[in-house]
Amino acid sequence: MRKALPNLMAELKDYSKGSDTTGTQWTTLWFAVREILKHRPACILECGTGASTIVLASAVKKLKAEDPSYDGHIVSMESVKEWYDTAQGCLPEKYRDVVEIVLGPREKYEIGMFRGYLHGNIPRKSYDFVFLDGPSFADEKGSAFCADVLRVLEFTEAPVVRGVIDGRTSSGFVLQTMFGVPAARYFLPNMAGVFEIETAALRSDHTSTDFGSTVMGRLYLKHRSRR
Ligand SMILES: C[S@@+](CC[C@H](N)C(=O)[O-])C[C@H]1O[C@@H](n2cnc3c(N)ncnc32)[C@H](O)[C@@H]1O
């Protein structure tokens, strides 16, 4: 990480003076940076604002510096007003042109037998990268899951939606159950996941001979493993 983003550590130290964030695991942050630098997503949705916003923004700025025609930007969703205000106040000036922080109080999201939560208010854009580290996914029945990526799949026009999951094992379980192991890897010892969902395949391949398909389309992707 130090090699890829040399100024990051100093920026995170500065950020921590203003925001007592819970933070994201380094493994997940590295997965995100690695994927962003490799695939150059145009439209990133971050779920759970904080120090991770600085990391994502730093990767986007690096790509922009290398290639001024790259036009990546980040929509960062925060579900809690108090943390939203803190994050707005702490976002460094140099990142304000690539980051938009949006307050989106959490809402319930249910699909089939799965019970989840997501941020309300997600701006409708063609996201091609989702960073999953919020909102809170526990309720009176126990652990649900974070469902923002499923909402994105409803409207994005990107052919592939990539992303990472921090902690949130239940989210890794749901994505892997719905889309298959090649599309959604979850590294249990690290409690971190990486996914790559081909949206076109979801809409076109109609078969109904396995549990990954419905009359509306295929949920379980059969594409080869790339990892
Ligand atoms: C896992 S945290 C997100 C952390 C964020 N990605 C970061 O790098 O700091 C998930 C949610 O917890 C809340 N939160 C943030 N900082 C917090 C803190 N210091 N204590 C408790 N909750 C916090 C916010 O609502 C946040 O979106």
The ligand as an ORCA input file, in Angstrom:
! r2SCAN-3c Opt
* xyz 0 1
  C     -17.431     -0.040      9.794
  S     -17.956      1.600      9.945
  C     -17.314      2.315      8.477
  C     -15.901      2.628      8.625
  C     -15.304      3.410      7.464
  N     -15.319      2.662      6.216
  C     -13.893      3.810      7.848
  O     -12.960      3.521      7.102
  O     -13.733      4.418      8.890
  C     -19.658      1.471      9.617
  C     -20.477      2.596     10.183
  O     -20.247      2.752     11.580
  C     -20.467      4.122     11.952
  N     -19.261      4.632     12.578
  C     -18.261      5.323     12.016
  N     -17.326      5.619     12.925
  C     -17.760      5.104     14.085
  C     -17.228      5.056     15.419
  N     -16.063      5.639     15.717
  N     -17.934      4.412     16.368
  C     -19.116      3.824     16.075
  N     -19.674      3.826     14.832
  C     -18.995      4.464     13.860
  C     -20.787      4.877     10.658
  O     -22.183      4.971     10.537
  C     -20.175      3.955      9.620
  O     -20.741      4.105      8.354
*
